[in-house]
Every structure is written in structure tokens, then in C-alpha cells.
């Protein structure tokens, strides 16, 4: 199972090609005893500290990078979260915000500036960033662009496991924007709902590049899929097995997040933003190649073996499963909706109207309108991206 190389992608610099080749050598050494699970492959190419896309800060955000996230599209995204922050403050004495994986730092920048304007600054804005390179870029940018009073409220959690977070955290708001989609996932193929057709897809070196090989499904993979194998009617099955992905580490991750952000005296509210859908949509029988997508310099494609360590690799988030596992981890699930429905339910539409009425420059007006539309329109991020709101139980109910 060897995918054809995509020669339409831009050619990396010589330095980046050398870096990618070193990662390839590392991965081939790991394959001496047999093929790697796709989850292990994905973990290495994204998070290896020296060669990984995120781990080594290879990633570039924004219009000049590989992809654009919601905070880079418009400050209205942060404004929606500031509205939520104000509601949380009214109901609870919490004073902290924590962002998981801050990317370019744009969300932290917009959030703190908007809070400053509205008079609702958190005592502390924590950033849990596992990449030293990204952490350094965030610190440089935010120190340069924030006034000293706002910069002083920032702090970074540097430990990958965030073991010291429990000593710092006192309850508040937790934001994870496009975090779950980039977590390592297992790849498999099956006729949706039929466990007897299940096979795992692993990674091997074939000739001059990596490729897929079929292997027996692990007990862990089989158990995870057994959870929802009965969702598909027998008359709606694909005629042939189809590819799909699942994050097997999600239960452990949610349990660790629940432990880290649990507090005996104050609740924590979590907002998980990502692209995806419900189980039946993510594992649709006609989705023959699964939801695996790669991003390199604003080109989206489906070959994870091109330029290892130089491109992003993502899979869709199954929000139905995410909510179910969150409940099992001890969270209260407040609800899940599209990004458009969430944003339109805040005070952002009023803010958008005021800005459009106040601005006189046509180009500025067009930028404001375009940013808002990209966040809420169904053809942009409005329906494809969703948000799940979780909270830790109130102290009195524990």
C-alpha cells in the first residue's frame, strides 16, 4: 500500500530536507523490529523534540505559513471567549485562564487586550506549551506586542506533563483550540460497524519512502471500536473496507486534564475547539480514505509520508465520543455546538455591527467583514469547526 508521491507541493529548503532525512533515519531505526503503528509515527513526525513539526517549532502559522487558525482569521474569536470569561467571572470567583498549545500567541494577545478594554483581566494567563521552540517564539512576540501590565500576567507551564500545574491552578477557564485533532491517532480499515473486518494500518519503509502495511488489530483498538460498532445499519455498510482513524490515548489524556484542572474549592470550565462531527459523520461508510489530512504551505493533501517533520498531520475529532469519554473521566458536559452557533450566541454580533458602523475606511471594513464571515459561514469555519464545553464538578458536589 504505497501512496503516490505528490509532486505538486513546494520543495523544501536544503536545510529542511536535511532535517527531514534525519527524522527518516530515526524512524527507520525504530522499525528494525517491525512496522510502527501510525500513532507512533504521527507522534514522532509531529512531536520529536529535534525533528518534529511542532516539537522543533517547524510549524508556521498564518497567511505565510502552513495553515490559518481561527485566532489568526479575526480577533472576534478571542472576543467570543472574553464574553464567556465574563460570564464565568459572574458565577464564580475564578481568576485564571490557561491556554493549551498557544500556537503563534495570537489568541493570548487578542484575549488580554480585549479583557483590558472590558475591565475583566485575569490575574494570570497561563500557557501550557510543550514545544520549547514555540514557547520561545510566543514569549518574544507577546513581550514585544503587549504593554508591560498585560505581559506581567503571562506565565508558561514548561513541563510536558505539567506536573507543577496543580500547585499553580486555582480554577478558571481552559482553552484548547485545535489541540485534539493533532494528537496521534491509530489508523485502521473496516466495514463500519463490523469488527470481524477490522485491520490495523501500520507504517513500514518501502523502497525509497514510507508506506502502509496491513496488520492484525490490537486488542486496544478492537475494544475502542466495540464502543460504537452497532451504530451503522447493516444495509448501509460500505461494499469494501474503508480507512479511518481513532485516538486511543484520548481517555488517558482526558483523565490527566481532569486531574490537573480539578480544584477542591473552584470549578474549571474547558472549551475544546476543533473540526470534526459526530460518530456517524466521522466514520461515514462512503468516507473511503478516512479523515486524515496533511497541511504544507497552505496545500492540503492526504499523504502523511511526504516531508516527514515538515508538514502538519491531523484527523477529525469525533465530538460524540469525546463527550462520552469526558463524562467517564469525571467532567460535566455542558454541551457541544458548531463554532458559528457558539459565536453568534455571544455578544460578538453586536460588536461586529458597532465596528462596521464606526469604520469609514473601505479596506478596513472589508477586512472586518471577511474575518467575521470566515468564523461563522458554513462554507468556511462556521459548521466544520465545533466547540465542546466541559466543566469540573462544583466543589459542593464532589
Sine and cosine of phi, psi and omega as CSV:
sin_phi,cos_phi,sin_psi,cos_psi,sin_omega,cos_omega
0.00,0.00,0.99,0.11,-0.12,-0.99
-0.93,-0.38,0.94,-0.33,0.02,-1.00
-0.93,0.38,0.57,-0.82,0.05,-1.00
-0.95,0.31,0.72,-0.69,0.03,-1.00
-0.86,0.50,0.58,-0.81,0.04,-1.00
-0.99,-0.10,0.97,-0.24,-0.07,-1.00
-1.00,0.06,0.05,1.00,0.00,-1.00
-1.00,0.09,-0.18,0.98,-0.02,-1.00
-0.97,0.25,0.52,-0.86,0.06,-1.00
-0.87,0.50,0.53,-0.85,-0.01,-1.00
-0.99,0.11,0.78,-0.63,0.00,-1.00
-0.92,0.38,0.29,-0.96,0.09,-1.00
-0.91,0.41,0.29,-0.96,0.02,-1.00
-0.86,0.52,-0.67,0.74,0.01,-1.00
-0.87,0.49,-0.68,0.73,0.01,-1.00
-0.93,0.36,-0.59,0.81,0.04,-1.00
-0.90,0.45,-0.65,0.76,0.03,-1.00
-0.90,0.44,-0.69,0.73,0.02,-1.00
-0.87,0.49,-0.70,0.71,0.01,-1.00
-0.90,0.43,-0.63,0.77,0.02,-1.00
-0.90,0.43,-0.59,0.81,0.04,-1.00
-0.91,0.41,-0.61,0.79,0.06,-1.00
-0.92,0.39,-0.64,0.77,0.05,-1.00
-0.86,0.51,-0.71,0.71,0.03,-1.00
-0.87,0.50,-0.67,0.74,0.02,-1.00
-0.88,0.47,-0.70,0.72,-0.01,-1.00
-0.92,0.39,-0.63,0.78,0.02,-1.00
-0.90,0.43,-0.57,0.82,0.08,-1.00
-0.90,0.43,-0.61,0.79,0.03,-1.00
-0.93,0.36,-0.34,0.94,-0.05,-1.00
-1.00,-0.05,0.12,0.99,-0.03,-1.00
-0.84,0.54,-0.62,0.79,-0.04,-1.00
-1.00,-0.06,0.09,1.00,0.03,-1.00
0.63,-0.77,0.09,-1.00,-0.04,-1.00
-0.90,0.43,0.43,-0.90,0.06,-1.00
-1.00,-0.04,0.56,-0.83,0.19,-0.98
-0.91,0.42,0.46,-0.89,0.02,-1.00
-0.90,0.43,-0.51,0.86,0.05,-1.00
-0.87,0.49,-0.70,0.72,0.03,-1.00
-0.92,0.40,-0.65,0.76,0.04,-1.00
-0.88,0.48,-0.73,0.68,-0.03,-1.00
-0.89,0.45,-0.64,0.77,0.03,-1.00
-0.87,0.49,-0.65,0.76,-0.03,-1.00
-0.94,0.34,-0.75,0.66,-0.11,-0.99
-0.96,0.29,-0.36,0.93,0.04,-1.00
-0.99,-0.12,-0.59,0.81,-0.22,-0.98
-0.83,-0.55,0.11,0.99,0.10,-0.99
-0.85,0.52,0.76,-0.65,-0.13,-0.99
-0.89,0.46,-0.44,0.90,-0.03,-1.00
-0.97,-0.23,-0.52,0.86,-0.14,-0.99
-0.84,-0.54,-0.15,0.99,-0.09,-1.00
-0.96,0.26,0.43,-0.90,-0.06,-1.00
-0.86,0.50,-0.74,0.67,0.07,-1.00
-1.00,0.00,-0.66,0.75,-0.08,-1.00
-0.85,0.53,-0.60,0.80,-0.01,-1.00
-0.98,-0.19,0.16,0.99,0.00,-1.00
0.89,0.46,0.55,0.84,0.10,-0.99
-0.92,0.39,-0.52,0.86,-0.08,-1.00
-0.85,0.52,0.64,-0.77,0.11,-0.99
-0.81,-0.58,0.78,-0.62,-0.04,-1.00
-0.99,-0.16,0.30,-0.95,0.13,-0.99
1.00,0.02,-0.13,-0.99,-0.10,-0.99
-0.87,0.49,-0.50,0.87,-0.02,-1.00
-1.00,-0.08,0.12,0.99,-0.06,-1.00
-0.94,-0.34,-0.65,-0.76,-0.06,-1.00
-0.99,-0.14,-0.48,0.88,0.00,-1.00
-0.32,-0.95,0.22,-0.98,-0.01,-1.00
-0.85,-0.53,0.82,-0.58,0.03,-1.00
-1.00,-0.07,0.16,-0.99,-0.06,-1.00
-0.82,0.57,-0.70,0.71,0.00,-1.00
-0.87,0.50,-0.54,0.84,0.02,-1.00
-0.97,0.26,-0.36,0.93,-0.03,-1.00
-0.97,0.23,-0.62,0.78,-0.04,-1.00
-0.24,-0.97,0.61,-0.79,0.09,-1.00
-0.93,0.38,-0.13,0.99,0.05,-1.00
-0.90,0.43,-0.44,0.90,0.05,-1.00
-0.90,0.44,-0.76,0.65,0.05,-1.00
-0.89,0.45,-0.59,0.81,-0.01,-1.00
-0.88,0.48,-0.61,0.79,0.06,-1.00
-0.89,0.46,-0.63,0.78,0.02,-1.00
-0.95,0.31,-0.55,0.83,0.07,-1.00
-0.91,0.41,-0.63,0.78,0.10,-1.00
-0.85,0.53,-0.73,0.69,0.03,-1.00
-0.88,0.47,-0.64,0.76,0.01,-1.00
-0.87,0.48,-0.64,0.76,0.02,-1.00
-0.91,0.41,-0.61,0.79,0.04,-1.00
-0.92,0.40,-0.64,0.77,0.01,-1.00
-0.90,0.44,-0.67,0.74,-0.01,-1.00
-0.89,0.45,-0.54,0.84,0.00,-1.00
-0.93,0.37,-0.52,0.86,-0.09,-1.00
-1.00,-0.10,-0.22,0.98,-0.12,-0.99
-0.45,-0.89,0.50,-0.87,-0.01,-1.00
-0.99,0.14,0.41,0.91,-0.06,-1.00
-0.94,0.35,0.51,-0.86,-0.07,-1.00
-0.70,-0.72,0.21,0.98,-0.05,-1.00
-0.84,-0.54,0.50,-0.87,0.13,-0.99
-0.79,-0.61,0.63,-0.78,0.06,-1.00
-0.74,-0.67,0.79,-0.62,0.06,-1.00
-0.96,-0.29,0.78,-0.62,0.03,-1.00
-1.00,-0.03,0.91,-0.41,0.00,-1.00
0.92,0.39,1.00,0.02,-0.16,-0.99
-1.00,0.05,0.02,1.00,0.07,-1.00
0.84,0.54,-0.84,-0.53,-0.03,-1.00
-0.98,0.18,-0.18,0.98,-0.07,-1.00
1.00,-0.01,0.02,1.00,-0.08,-1.00
-0.89,0.45,-0.67,0.74,-0.02,-1.00
-0.90,0.44,-0.71,0.71,0.02,-1.00
-0.87,0.49,-0.66,0.75,0.01,-1.00
-0.87,0.49,-0.78,0.62,-0.04,-1.00
-0.93,0.37,-0.63,0.78,-0.04,-1.00
-0.89,0.45,-0.76,0.65,-0.04,-1.00
-0.92,0.40,-0.63,0.78,0.03,-1.00
-0.91,0.43,-0.67,0.74,0.00,-1.00
-0.93,0.38,-0.63,0.77,0.05,-1.00
-0.89,0.45,-0.62,0.78,0.03,-1.00
-0.88,0.47,-0.69,0.73,0.01,-1.00
-0.91,0.42,-0.61,0.79,-0.08,-1.00
-1.00,0.00,-0.09,1.00,0.00,-1.00
0.95,0.32,0.60,0.80,-0.03,-1.00
-0.73,-0.69,0.60,0.80,-0.04,-1.00
-0.86,0.50,0.68,-0.74,0.14,-0.99
-0.95,0.30,0.45,-0.89,0.08,-1.00
-0.89,0.46,-0.55,0.84,-0.04,-1.00
-0.51,-0.86,0.68,-0.74,0.10,-1.00
-0.91,-0.42,0.96,-0.28,-0.02,-1.00
-1.00,-0.02,0.61,-0.79,0.11,-0.99
-0.85,-0.53,0.88,-0.47,0.05,-1.00
-0.99,-0.11,0.98,-0.19,-0.07,-1.00
-0.84,-0.54,0.88,-0.47,-0.07,-1.00
-0.99,0.10,-0.23,0.97,-0.01,-1.00
-1.00,-0.07,0.90,-0.44,0.04,-1.00
-0.85,0.53,-0.62,0.78,-0.01,-1.00
-0.91,0.41,-0.70,0.72,0.04,-1.00
-0.92,0.39,-0.62,0.78,0.02,-1.00
-0.86,0.51,-0.68,0.73,0.00,-1.00
-0.91,0.42,-0.67,0.75,0.03,-1.00
-0.90,0.44,-0.67,0.74,0.03,-1.00
-0.88,0.47,-0.71,0.71,-0.04,-1.00
-0.90,0.45,-0.67,0.74,0.01,-1.00
-0.89,0.45,-0.74,0.67,-0.04,-1.00
-0.91,0.42,-0.75,0.66,-0.08,-1.00
-0.93,0.37,-0.55,0.84,0.06,-1.00
-0.92,0.38,-0.60,0.80,0.00,-1.00
-0.95,0.31,-0.57,0.82,-0.19,-0.98
-0.98,-0.21,-0.27,0.96,0.01,-1.00
-0.99,-0.15,0.56,-0.83,0.10,-0.99
-0.94,0.33,0.43,-0.90,-0.13,-0.99
-0.78,0.62,-0.62,0.78,-0.03,-1.00
-0.88,0.47,-0.60,0.80,0.02,-1.00
-0.98,0.20,-0.65,0.76,0.04,-1.00
-0.85,0.53,-0.59,0.81,-0.05,-1.00
-0.92,0.40,-0.29,0.96,-0.02,-1.00
-1.00,0.03,-0.12,0.99,-0.02,-1.00
-1.00,0.05,0.58,-0.82,0.12,-0.99
-0.48,-0.88,0.55,-0.84,-0.03,-1.00
-0.94,-0.34,0.67,-0.75,0.15,-0.99
-1.00,-0.09,0.93,-0.38,-0.18,-0.98
-1.00,-0.08,-0.44,0.90,-0.04,-1.00
-0.93,0.35,0.76,-0.65,-0.04,-1.00
-0.84,0.55,-0.62,0.79,0.00,-1.00
-1.00,0.00,-0.08,1.00,0.03,-1.00
0.80,0.60,0.67,0.74,-0.06,-1.00
-0.90,0.43,-0.45,0.89,-0.02,-1.00
-1.00,0.01,0.00,1.00,-0.04,-1.00
-0.91,0.42,-0.60,0.80,-0.02,-1.00
-0.87,0.48,-0.47,0.88,0.01,-1.00
-0.98,0.19,-0.34,0.94,-0.06,-1.00
-0.99,-0.13,-0.62,0.78,-0.20,-0.98
-0.96,0.26,0.73,-0.69,0.00,-1.00
-0.79,-0.62,0.39,0.92,0.00,-1.00
0.99,-0.11,0.51,-0.86,0.00,-1.00
0.44,-0.90,-0.57,-0.82,-0.09,-1.00
-0.94,-0.33,0.73,-0.69,0.02,-1.00
-0.86,-0.50,0.76,-0.64,-0.05,-1.00
-0.86,-0.50,0.79,-0.61,0.09,-1.00
-0.78,-0.63,0.99,-0.17,-0.01,-1.00
-0.98,-0.22,0.89,-0.45,-0.03,-1.00
0.81,0.59,0.78,0.62,0.07,-1.00
-0.98,-0.22,-0.74,0.67,-0.12,-0.99
-0.92,0.39,-0.57,0.82,-0.04,-1.00
-0.91,0.42,-0.41,0.91,-0.03,-1.00
-0.99,-0.15,0.16,0.99,0.08,-1.00
-0.98,0.19,0.62,-0.78,-0.04,-1.00
-0.81,0.58,0.70,-0.72,-0.05,-1.00
-0.82,-0.58,0.49,-0.87,0.10,-1.00
-1.00,0.07,0.63,-0.78,0.03,-1.00
-0.93,-0.38,0.60,-0.80,-0.06,-1.00
-0.46,-0.89,0.09,-1.00,0.17,-0.99
-0.67,-0.74,0.52,-0.85,-0.01,-1.00
-0.23,-0.97,0.19,-0.98,0.27,-0.96
-1.00,0.01,0.93,-0.36,-0.17,-0.99
-0.68,0.73,0.83,-0.55,0.00,-1.00
1.00,-0.10,-0.27,0.96,-0.04,-1.00
-0.96,-0.26,0.99,-0.17,-0.06,-1.00
-0.91,0.41,-0.41,0.91,-0.01,-1.00
-0.95,0.30,-0.15,0.99,0.05,-1.00
-0.98,-0.20,0.05,1.00,-0.13,-0.99
-0.95,0.31,0.76,-0.65,0.11,-0.99
-0.67,-0.75,0.62,-0.78,0.03,-1.00
-1.00,0.00,0.61,-0.79,0.06,-1.00
-0.98,-0.22,0.88,-0.48,0.00,-1.00
-0.91,-0.41,0.03,-1.00,-0.13,-0.99
-0.90,-0.43,0.74,-0.67,0.05,-1.00
-0.72,-0.69,0.24,-0.97,0.12,-0.99
-1.00,-0.07,0.84,-0.55,-0.03,-1.00
-0.81,-0.59,0.96,-0.29,0.03,-1.00
0.94,0.34,-0.99,-0.16,-0.08,-1.00
-0.86,-0.51,0.14,0.99,0.01,-1.00
-0.38,-0.93,0.12,-0.99,0.04,-1.00
-0.98,0.19,0.41,-0.91,0.04,-1.00
-0.44,-0.90,0.05,-1.00,-0.04,-1.00
-1.00,-0.02,0.51,-0.86,0.16,-0.99
-0.65,-0.76,0.60,-0.80,-0.02,-1.00
-1.00,0.05,0.69,-0.72,0.00,-1.00
-0.66,-0.75,0.23,-0.97,0.06,-1.00
-0.92,0.40,0.68,-0.73,-0.01,-1.00
-0.92,0.38,0.67,-0.74,0.03,-1.00
-0.94,0.33,0.42,-0.91,0.06,-1.00
-0.84,0.54,-0.57,0.82,0.00,-1.00
-0.91,0.42,-0.67,0.74,0.03,-1.00
-0.91,0.41,-0.70,0.71,-0.01,-1.00
-0.88,0.48,-0.67,0.74,-0.01,-1.00
-0.92,0.40,-0.64,0.77,-0.01,-1.00
-0.90,0.44,-0.65,0.76,-0.02,-1.00
-0.97,0.22,-0.43,0.90,0.04,-1.00
-0.89,0.46,-0.38,0.93,0.01,-1.00
-0.84,0.54,-0.58,0.81,-0.08,-1.00
-0.72,-0.70,0.42,0.91,-0.05,-1.00
-0.92,0.40,-0.36,0.93,-0.05,-1.00
-1.00,0.00,0.21,0.98,-0.07,-1.00
-0.97,0.23,-0.35,0.94,-0.13,-0.99
-0.98,-0.21,0.79,-0.62,0.08,-1.00
-0.91,0.41,0.58,-0.82,-0.09,-1.00
-0.88,0.48,-0.46,0.89,-0.02,-1.00
-0.99,0.11,0.07,1.00,-0.03,-1.00
-0.89,-0.46,0.31,0.95,-0.06,-1.00
-0.99,0.17,0.50,-0.86,0.07,-1.00
-0.92,0.40,0.58,-0.81,0.00,-1.00
-0.91,0.42,-0.47,0.88,0.02,-1.00
-0.78,-0.63,0.35,-0.94,0.06,-1.00
-0.85,0.52,0.58,-0.82,0.02,-1.00
-0.87,-0.50,0.40,-0.92,0.01,-1.00
-0.99,0.11,0.48,-0.88,0.04,-1.00
-0.33,-0.94,0.12,-0.99,-0.03,-1.00
-0.69,-0.72,0.43,-0.90,0.07,-1.00
-0.48,-0.88,0.63,-0.78,0.01,-1.00
-1.00,0.00,0.97,-0.25,-0.04,-1.00
-0.98,0.20,-0.28,0.96,-0.04,-1.00
-1.00,0.00,-0.04,1.00,-0.08,-1.00
-0.85,0.52,-0.68,0.74,0.03,-1.00
-0.86,0.50,-0.67,0.74,0.00,-1.00
-0.92,0.40,-0.66,0.75,-0.01,-1.00
-0.89,0.45,-0.71,0.70,0.00,-1.00
-0.89,0.45,-0.63,0.78,0.03,-1.00
-0.90,0.44,-0.64,0.77,0.00,-1.00
-0.93,0.36,-0.63,0.77,0.04,-1.00
-0.90,0.43,-0.65,0.76,0.03,-1.00
-0.88,0.48,-0.65,0.76,0.01,-1.00
-0.93,0.36,-0.71,0.71,-0.06,-1.00
-0.90,0.43,-0.64,0.77,-0.10,-1.00
-0.98,-0.21,0.11,0.99,0.14,-0.99
-0.97,0.24,0.58,-0.81,0.01,-1.00
-0.59,-0.81,0.68,-0.74,-0.08,-1.00
-0.92,0.39,-0.31,0.95,-0.10,-0.99
-0.84,-0.54,-0.10,1.00,-0.03,-1.00
-0.53,-0.85,0.59,-0.81,0.00,-1.00
-0.99,0.13,0.33,-0.94,0.11,-0.99
-0.84,-0.55,0.66,-0.75,0.02,-1.00
-0.92,-0.38,0.81,-0.58,-0.04,-1.00
-0.93,-0.38,0.67,-0.74,0.08,-1.00
-0.87,-0.50,0.91,-0.41,0.00,-1.00
-0.95,-0.32,0.93,-0.36,0.01,-1.00
-0.97,-0.25,0.69,-0.72,0.06,-1.00
-0.15,-0.99,0.14,-0.99,0.10,-1.00
-0.99,-0.14,0.57,-0.82,-0.06,-1.00
0.30,-0.95,-0.45,-0.89,-0.03,-1.00
-0.14,-0.99,-0.28,-0.96,0.06,-1.00
-0.99,0.10,0.19,-0.98,-0.13,-0.99
-0.81,0.59,-0.75,0.66,-0.06,-1.00
-0.89,0.46,-0.48,0.88,0.02,-1.00
-0.98,0.19,-0.70,0.71,-0.02,-1.00
-0.90,0.44,-0.63,0.78,-0.05,-1.00
-0.95,-0.30,0.60,0.80,0.00,-1.00
-0.86,0.52,0.71,-0.70,-0.05,-1.00
-0.85,0.52,-0.46,0.89,-0.01,-1.00
-1.00,0.02,0.07,1.00,0.04,-1.00
-1.00,0.02,0.97,0.24,-0.23,-0.97
-0.92,0.39,-0.43,0.90,-0.03,-1.00
-0.95,-0.30,0.28,0.96,0.03,-1.00
0.94,0.33,-0.40,-0.92,-0.03,-1.00
-0.89,-0.46,0.15,0.99,-0.01,-1.00
-0.87,0.49,0.81,-0.58,0.04,-1.00
-0.68,-0.73,0.58,-0.82,0.03,-1.00
-0.86,-0.50,0.50,-0.87,-0.03,-1.00
-0.74,-0.67,0.81,-0.59,0.03,-1.00
-0.61,-0.79,0.92,-0.39,-0.01,-1.00
0.75,0.66,0.77,0.63,0.04,-1.00
0.90,0.43,0.34,0.94,0.18,-0.98
-0.95,-0.30,0.83,-0.56,0.05,-1.00
-0.99,-0.15,0.71,-0.70,0.00,-1.00
-0.44,-0.90,-0.04,-1.00,-0.12,-0.99
-0.83,-0.55,0.43,0.90,0.01,-1.00
-0.95,-0.33,0.98,-0.21,-0.03,-1.00
-0.97,0.24,-0.04,1.00,-0.07,-1.00
-0.98,-0.19,0.01,1.00,0.09,-1.00
-0.99,0.14,0.75,-0.66,0.09,-1.00
0.74,0.67,0.86,0.50,0.01,-1.00
-0.80,0.60,0.76,-0.65,0.01,-1.00
1.00,0.04,-0.15,0.99,-0.05,-1.00
-0.94,-0.34,-0.10,0.99,-0.04,-1.00
-0.75,-0.66,0.37,-0.93,0.05,-1.00
-0.99,0.13,0.53,-0.85,0.08,-1.00
-0.76,-0.65,0.78,-0.62,-0.03,-1.00
-0.68,-0.73,0.32,-0.95,0.17,-0.99
-0.69,-0.72,0.45,-0.89,0.00,-1.00
-0.90,0.45,0.49,-0.87,0.05,-1.00
-1.00,-0.09,0.79,-0.62,0.11,-0.99
-1.00,0.08,0.99,-0.12,-0.10,-1.00
-0.93,0.37,-0.47,0.88,0.03,-1.00
-0.92,0.40,-0.73,0.69,0.04,-1.00
-0.92,0.39,-0.63,0.77,0.01,-1.00
-0.86,0.52,-0.70,0.72,0.01,-1.00
-0.91,0.41,-0.66,0.75,0.00,-1.00
-0.89,0.45,-0.71,0.71,0.00,-1.00
-0.93,0.36,-0.53,0.85,0.05,-1.00
-0.90,0.44,-0.67,0.74,0.06,-1.00
-0.87,0.49,-0.69,0.72,0.00,-1.00
-0.90,0.44,-0.47,0.88,0.01,-1.00
-0.99,0.15,-0.12,0.99,0.05,-1.00
0.96,-0.29,0.10,0.99,0.05,-1.00
-0.99,0.12,0.41,-0.91,0.24,-0.97
-1.00,-0.09,0.80,-0.61,-0.01,-1.00
-1.00,-0.07,0.93,-0.38,-0.01,-1.00
-0.98,0.18,-0.46,0.89,0.01,-1.00
0.49,-0.87,0.19,-0.98,-0.02,-1.00
-0.62,-0.79,0.66,-0.75,-0.01,-1.00
-0.44,-0.90,0.13,-0.99,0.05,-1.00
-0.94,0.35,0.38,-0.92,0.04,-1.00
-0.87,0.49,-0.60,0.80,0.01,-1.00
-0.89,0.45,-0.75,0.66,-0.02,-1.00
-0.88,0.47,-0.63,0.77,0.03,-1.00
-0.90,0.43,-0.78,0.62,-0.10,-1.00
-0.91,0.41,-0.62,0.78,0.00,-1.00
-0.95,0.33,-0.26,0.97,0.05,-1.00
-1.00,0.00,0.00,1.00,0.06,-1.00
-0.99,-0.16,-0.20,-0.98,0.06,-1.00
-1.00,0.00,0.18,0.98,-0.01,-1.00
-0.88,0.47,-0.67,0.74,0.03,-1.00
-0.84,0.54,-0.63,0.78,0.05,-1.00
-0.91,0.42,-0.66,0.75,0.02,-1.00
-0.90,0.44,-0.65,0.76,0.03,-1.00
-0.87,0.49,-0.70,0.71,0.00,-1.00
-0.89,0.46,-0.68,0.74,0.00,-1.00
-0.90,0.44,-0.67,0.74,0.00,-1.00
-0.91,0.42,-0.65,0.76,-0.01,-1.00
-0.91,0.40,-0.56,0.83,0.02,-1.00
-0.96,0.27,-0.52,0.85,-0.08,-1.00
-0.99,0.14,-0.51,0.86,-0.11,-0.99
-0.98,0.21,0.63,-0.78,0.00,-1.00
-0.92,-0.38,-0.34,0.94,-0.01,-1.00
-0.99,0.16,0.80,-0.60,-0.08,-1.00
-0.90,0.44,-0.66,0.75,-0.02,-1.00
-0.92,0.40,-0.63,0.78,0.04,-1.00
-0.91,0.41,-0.66,0.75,0.04,-1.00
-0.87,0.49,-0.67,0.74,0.00,-1.00
-0.91,0.42,-0.64,0.77,0.00,-1.00
-0.91,0.42,-0.69,0.72,0.00,-1.00
-0.88,0.47,-0.73,0.69,-0.02,-1.00
-0.90,0.43,-0.67,0.75,-0.03,-1.00
-0.91,0.42,-0.68,0.73,0.02,-1.00
-0.88,0.48,-0.69,0.72,0.02,-1.00
-0.89,0.45,-0.71,0.70,-0.01,-1.00
-0.88,0.47,-0.65,0.76,-0.01,-1.00
-0.89,0.45,-0.50,0.87,0.00,-1.00
-0.98,0.20,-0.49,0.87,-0.16,-0.99
-0.89,-0.45,-0.32,0.95,-0.07,-1.00
-0.95,0.33,0.64,-0.76,0.01,-1.00
-0.86,0.51,-0.54,0.84,-0.01,-1.00
-0.98,0.20,-0.15,0.99,0.04,-1.00
-0.94,-0.33,-0.90,-0.44,-0.04,-1.00
-0.99,-0.15,-0.15,0.99,-0.19,-0.98
-0.84,0.55,-0.72,0.69,-0.05,-1.00
-0.97,-0.22,-0.53,0.85,-0.01,-1.00
-0.91,0.42,-0.57,0.82,-0.01,-1.00
-0.99,-0.10,0.63,-0.77,-0.05,-1.00
-0.75,-0.66,0.26,-0.96,0.04,-1.00
-0.73,-0.68,0.72,-0.69,0.08,-1.00
-0.93,-0.38,0.80,-0.60,0.03,-1.00
-0.97,-0.26,0.83,-0.56,0.03,-1.00
-0.86,-0.50,0.37,-0.93,0.14,-0.99
-0.53,-0.85,0.47,-0.88,0.11,-0.99
-0.98,0.21,0.49,-0.87,-0.01,-1.00
-0.85,0.53,0.54,-0.84,0.07,-1.00
-0.87,0.50,0.60,-0.80,-0.04,-1.00
-0.78,0.63,-0.59,0.81,-0.04,-1.00
-0.94,0.33,-0.32,0.95,-0.06,-1.00
-0.98,-0.18,0.06,1.00,-0.04,-1.00
-0.99,0.12,0.00,0.00,0.00,0.00
